[in-house]
């Protein structure tokens, strides 16, 4: 598709400043995003997400669990995001308009997410308990951003609510008259949303490329999931790990795909 190529090229120019040097077939092909997602309007979902996110931040603030702007761990997260955000529109043009936010919640939970519209949260448990390096943190962030960019929540909601449904029907079902209610219902649903296996594979691959284009070592994806695997060993694993099962398949797939983005990583590093 011509327009897609043009967008890709523009995205690349923004990211690395040398489109001509891009290795052929460097981008991992994950195909078109699910067509079902068009049944749920993106703008409405992004508004609902933003409200849900603000509610979550307010709650965290009340519990004195929201990291202040000058908190070093939060500053490191935001610095990573600053390198990933410019390459994000390659996967979703809407991302150019997103008001990206990155926050850190003080919690033992091993968790992180990026809601539709670019609202990112990390929990200190993920960073601390797994002792994540900068590159590993970037791979997690890339993975979560990929869920938002590929609009997995949107297609997941469309699928669970049935086909042929516009927002008005969605609103009726949820008993919505206004956006505030949408946030209360869809938003809560968003935070609890479980992605499919296919969504997870896609988020792994897109996240890998995002991280590489941002100048983060894609090999960190392997060590990251090895750490996740060790953390989930036995008993009730943390919530994030139950929705993100790690195993030899996941790690092998990442390892197989690292060479495809290695050139992009080296190029991004060279440009920094
Ligand atoms: Zn995921």
Boltz pocket constraint, residues with backbone or C-beta under 6 A from the ligand:
constraints:
  - pocket:
      binder: B
      contacts: [[A, 143], [A, 147], [A, 195], [A, 199], [A, 200], [A, 203], [A, 243], [A, 244]]
      max_distance: 6.0
